[in-house]
Amino acid sequence: MNSFWYKVLVRITDLLGSWLFMVVSRIIAAGYFLFSKRKNHSIDLYKTLFPKRGVLYHYWCTFRQYQNFTTIHIDRFLAARSQTTKFTSTGWEKLEAVIGGQGGVLLMSHLGNWEIAARLLKQQKKDLQMLLYMGIKEKEGVEHMQKEELRRAGVTIIGVDQDGGSPFSAVEGIRFLQSGGLVSMAGDIVWRRDQRMVRVRFLGHEVDLPAAPYIFASVSGAPLFVFFAFRTGHNSYHFTLSDPITIRSVPRRERGEAIAEAAQQYADLLEQALREHPFAWFHFDRFLGNRSEVS
């Protein structure tokens, strides 16, 4: 949906109630499920996740995935209208221990609602310094509005262009960490094919992940935290923070191995969370690579 029709839907919903937004969103999601070829990537993932179930079950999983994706838009709509998101948390004290000190790198994922996760962090600590790196699509509609709403919530946004990023944006991120702030980066999506990647094992397959979060942590000395926010009910969430992941201090020639170890820790946590919340997986492009030769 482009931004014009999204705004029209929002205006009408303001008059008639949030039920309309929910119904229209679910109809659109059903249309994507029926007609989009990208659903085959999801079906392949559920075949891997549930190898003993039949093909109809894999289609049903994909339908549920598409329908659950609508909750991101529904809860964004409610949050923009000052409806407070209710939440519980596990592990907040781990993050609070580094805020204002060494800072921390947050590994967000397209599992659960990373957007609401950023909002919840600001809701938990109003004066929190938080920098979020986000990809810029060629034609942004709703995504542009999403970024603007996060900025209004107090989150600093740096857009990463598909054609290449400015080195100054990386410098700003390092400075943010050195001042005790939090830098949030997607841990599970490679935005440009020319960017540095690290290969991990995930669901018995090879997957390439961005190396940037681990490089940031290595250069700054800040720990990494894996952060998930899963919906528990109507506009309510539970967010979890992992134990800190640190990059081993090693000679430069061994840094790649240390980064690979940290990335595999993230991949293992991501796989565990996916098995616990299989229908909150909001990757709609191909994610799994070849079968891994290492079990």
C-alpha positions as CSV (number, residue, x, y, z in Angstrom):
1,M,0.0,0.0,0.0
2,N,1.4,3.4,-0.9
3,S,1.4,6.3,1.4
4,F,-1.6,8.0,-0.2
5,W,-4.0,5.1,0.3
6,Y,-2.5,4.5,3.7
7,K,-3.3,8.0,4.8
8,V,-6.9,7.7,3.3
9,L,-7.4,4.5,5.3
10,V,-6.1,6.2,8.5
11,R,-8.4,9.2,8.0
12,I,-11.5,6.9,7.6
13,T,-10.4,4.8,10.5
14,D,-10.2,7.8,12.7
15,L,-13.9,8.4,11.9
16,L,-15.2,4.8,12.1
17,G,-12.9,3.1,14.6
18,S,-9.8,0.9,14.6
19,W,-11.8,-2.2,13.6
20,L,-11.8,-0.9,10.0
21,F,-8.0,-0.7,9.9
22,M,-7.8,-4.2,11.1
23,V,-10.3,-5.6,8.6
24,V,-8.7,-3.8,5.6
25,S,-5.2,-4.8,6.6
26,R,-6.2,-8.5,6.9
27,I,-7.9,-8.4,3.5
28,I,-4.7,-6.9,1.9
29,A,-2.6,-9.5,3.6
30,A,-4.8,-12.3,2.2
31,G,-4.4,-10.8,-1.2
32,Y,-0.6,-10.8,-0.9
33,F,-0.8,-14.4,0.2
34,L,-2.9,-15.4,-2.8
35,F,-1.1,-13.6,-5.5
36,S,2.5,-12.8,-4.4
37,K,5.3,-15.2,-5.6
38,R,7.3,-14.2,-2.5
39,K,5.2,-16.5,-0.4
40,N,7.2,-19.4,-1.8
41,H,10.2,-18.2,0.4
42,S,8.0,-18.5,3.5
43,I,6.7,-21.9,2.5
44,D,10.3,-23.1,2.0
45,L,11.2,-21.9,5.5
46,Y,8.2,-23.6,7.1
47,K,9.1,-26.8,5.3
48,T,12.5,-26.6,6.9
49,L,11.1,-25.7,10.3
50,F,8.4,-28.4,10.2
51,P,9.8,-31.1,8.0
52,K,7.4,-33.8,9.2
53,R,4.2,-31.8,8.4
54,G,2.5,-31.8,5.1
55,V,2.4,-29.1,2.4
56,L,-1.0,-27.9,3.4
57,Y,0.3,-27.2,6.9
58,H,3.2,-25.2,5.4
59,Y,0.7,-23.1,3.4
60,W,-1.4,-22.6,6.5
61,C,1.8,-21.4,8.4
62,T,2.5,-18.9,5.6
63,F,-1.1,-17.6,5.7
64,R,-0.8,-17.1,9.5
65,Q,2.5,-15.3,9.0
66,Y,1.0,-12.9,6.5
67,Q,-2.0,-12.2,8.7
68,N,0.2,-11.7,11.8
69,F,2.2,-9.1,9.9
70,T,-0.8,-6.8,9.9
71,T,-0.5,-6.4,13.7
72,I,2.7,-4.3,13.1
73,H,0.6,-1.8,11.2
74,I,-2.4,-2.0,13.6
75,D,-0.2,-1.3,16.7
76,R,1.7,1.5,14.9
77,F,-1.7,3.1,14.2
78,L,-2.7,2.8,17.9
79,A,0.6,4.1,19.1
80,A,0.4,7.1,16.8
81,R,-2.9,7.9,18.5
82,S,-1.4,8.0,22.0
83,Q,-2.7,4.6,23.0
84,T,0.0,3.4,25.4
85,T,1.5,0.0,24.5
86,K,1.5,-2.2,27.5
87,F,4.5,-4.4,28.0
88,T,6.5,-6.6,30.3
89,S,10.3,-7.2,30.0
90,T,13.0,-9.6,30.7
91,G,16.6,-8.6,30.9
92,W,16.2,-4.8,31.0
93,E,18.7,-4.6,33.9
94,K,21.5,-5.9,31.6
95,L,21.0,-3.0,29.2
96,E,20.6,-0.4,31.9
97,A,24.0,-1.4,33.2
98,V,25.7,-0.1,30.0
99,I,23.6,2.9,29.3
100,G,25.6,6.1,29.9
101,G,28.8,4.0,30.2
102,Q,30.2,1.8,27.4
103,G,27.0,1.9,25.5
104,G,25.6,-1.1,23.6
105,V,24.8,-2.5,20.1
106,L,21.2,-3.8,19.8
107,L,20.7,-6.6,17.3
108,M,17.1,-6.2,16.0
109,S,15.5,-8.9,13.9
110,H,12.6,-9.3,11.5
111,L,11.2,-11.7,14.1
112,G,8.6,-10.0,16.2
113,N,8.1,-6.3,16.0
114,W,11.4,-4.4,16.0
115,E,9.7,-1.1,15.5
116,I,7.6,-1.4,18.6
117,A,10.7,-2.6,20.4
118,A,12.4,0.7,19.7
119,R,9.4,2.6,21.0
120,L,9.3,0.4,24.1
121,L,12.9,1.2,24.9
122,K,12.1,4.9,24.8
123,Q,9.0,4.3,26.8
124,Q,11.1,2.5,29.4
125,K,13.7,5.3,29.7
126,K,12.6,8.7,28.3
127,D,16.1,10.2,28.1
128,L,17.6,7.2,26.4
129,Q,20.0,8.1,23.6
130,M,19.2,5.7,20.7
131,L,20.4,5.6,17.2
132,L,18.7,3.3,14.7
133,Y,20.2,2.4,11.3
134,M,17.5,1.7,8.7
135,G,17.6,0.8,5.1
136,I,16.2,3.2,2.5
137,K,14.1,1.6,-0.3
138,E,14.0,3.2,-3.7
139,K,10.2,4.0,-3.4
140,E,9.2,4.5,0.2
141,G,5.6,4.9,1.1
142,V,4.5,3.6,4.5
143,E,8.2,3.0,5.3
144,H,8.9,6.8,5.2
145,M,6.0,7.5,7.5
146,Q,7.3,4.7,9.8
147,K,10.7,6.5,10.0
148,E,9.1,9.8,10.7
149,E,7.0,8.4,13.5
150,L,10.1,6.9,15.1
151,R,11.9,10.2,14.9
152,R,8.9,11.9,16.7
153,A,9.2,9.3,19.4
154,G,12.8,10.5,20.0
155,V,14.8,7.9,18.1
156,T,17.7,9.1,15.9
157,I,17.4,7.6,12.4
158,I,20.2,7.1,9.9
159,G,19.1,5.9,6.5
160,V,21.4,3.4,4.8
161,D,21.1,3.6,1.0
162,Q,21.2,0.5,-1.2
163,D,23.8,2.1,-3.4
164,G,26.3,2.7,-0.6
165,G,26.5,4.4,2.8
166,S,28.5,7.4,3.9
167,P,31.6,6.7,6.1
168,F,30.4,9.6,8.2
169,S,27.3,7.6,9.2
170,A,29.5,4.9,10.7
171,V,31.6,7.5,12.6
172,E,28.4,8.9,14.1
173,G,27.4,5.5,15.3
174,I,30.8,4.9,17.0
175,R,30.5,8.3,18.7
176,F,27.0,7.4,19.8
177,L,28.4,4.3,21.5
178,Q,31.3,6.2,23.0
179,S,28.9,8.6,24.6
180,G,27.0,5.7,26.3
181,G,24.1,5.5,23.9
182,L,22.6,2.6,22.1
183,V,23.0,1.8,18.5
184,S,20.4,-0.5,16.9
185,M,21.1,-2.4,13.7
186,A,19.3,-5.2,11.9
187,G,21.2,-8.4,12.5
188,D,19.3,-10.6,10.0
189,I,19.2,-8.7,6.7
190,V,21.9,-7.9,4.2
191,W,21.0,-4.6,2.6
192,R,23.6,-4.5,-0.1
193,R,25.4,-7.4,-1.7
194,D,28.7,-5.5,-1.6
195,Q,28.7,-5.1,2.2
196,R,30.8,-7.2,4.4
197,M,29.0,-10.4,5.5
198,V,29.6,-13.3,7.9
199,R,28.3,-16.8,7.3
200,V,26.4,-18.7,10.0
201,R,24.4,-21.9,10.4
202,F,20.7,-21.5,10.8
203,L,18.1,-24.3,10.7
204,G,20.7,-26.5,9.1
205,H,21.4,-24.1,6.3
206,E,24.1,-21.5,5.5
207,V,22.9,-17.9,6.0
208,D,24.9,-14.7,5.3
209,L,24.4,-12.0,7.9
210,P,25.7,-8.4,8.0
211,A,29.1,-8.1,9.8
212,A,28.6,-4.4,10.6
213,P,27.1,-4.8,14.1
214,Y,30.0,-7.0,15.1
215,I,32.6,-4.6,13.6
216,F,30.9,-1.7,15.5
217,A,31.1,-3.7,18.8
218,S,34.7,-4.7,18.1
219,V,35.9,-1.1,17.3
220,S,34.0,0.5,20.2
221,G,34.4,-2.2,22.8
222,A,30.6,-2.1,23.4
223,P,28.7,-5.4,24.0
224,L,26.0,-6.7,21.7
225,F,22.5,-7.5,22.9
226,V,19.9,-9.6,21.0
227,F,16.5,-7.9,21.4
228,F,13.1,-9.4,20.6
229,A,9.6,-7.9,21.2
230,F,6.7,-10.4,20.7
231,R,3.0,-9.5,20.8
232,T,1.1,-11.0,23.7
233,G,-2.3,-9.5,23.1
234,H,-4.0,-6.4,21.8
235,N,-1.4,-3.6,21.7
236,S,0.6,-5.5,24.4
237,Y,4.1,-7.0,24.2
238,H,6.9,-8.8,26.0
239,F,10.4,-7.8,25.2
240,T,13.6,-9.8,26.0
241,L,17.2,-8.9,26.1
242,S,19.9,-11.5,25.8
243,D,23.0,-11.7,27.9
244,P,25.7,-9.5,26.4
245,I,27.7,-10.9,23.5
246,T,31.3,-9.7,23.4
247,I,33.8,-9.9,20.6
248,R,37.0,-11.6,21.8
249,S,40.0,-9.4,21.9
250,V,42.3,-11.0,19.4
251,P,45.0,-9.9,16.9
252,R,43.7,-8.3,13.8
253,R,44.3,-11.4,11.6
254,E,42.0,-13.4,13.9
255,R,39.2,-10.8,14.1
256,G,37.1,-12.5,11.4
257,E,37.0,-15.7,13.5
258,A,35.9,-13.8,16.6
259,I,33.2,-12.0,14.7
260,A,32.0,-15.3,13.3
261,E,31.7,-16.8,16.8
262,A,29.6,-13.8,17.9
263,A,27.4,-14.0,14.8
264,Q,26.8,-17.6,15.4
265,Q,25.6,-16.9,19.0
266,Y,23.1,-14.4,17.5
267,A,22.0,-17.0,14.9
268,D,21.4,-19.6,17.6
269,L,19.3,-17.2,19.6
270,L,17.3,-16.2,16.5
271,E,16.7,-19.9,15.7
272,Q,15.5,-20.6,19.2
273,A,13.2,-17.6,19.1
274,L,11.8,-18.6,15.7
275,R,10.9,-22.1,17.0
276,E,9.1,-20.5,19.9
277,H,7.3,-17.9,17.8
278,P,7.1,-19.4,14.2
279,F,4.4,-17.1,13.0
280,A,6.1,-13.9,14.0
281,W,8.7,-14.3,11.2
282,F,8.4,-11.3,9.0
283,H,11.1,-12.0,6.4
284,F,9.4,-12.2,3.0
285,D,12.5,-12.7,0.9
286,R,14.7,-15.7,0.6
287,F,16.6,-16.2,3.8
288,L,18.0,-19.7,3.9
289,G,21.0,-20.6,1.8
290,N,22.4,-24.0,0.9
291,R,22.3,-26.9,3.3
292,S,25.1,-26.6,5.8
293,E,27.7,-29.3,5.8
294,V,28.3,-28.7,9.5
295,S,25.6,-30.0,11.8
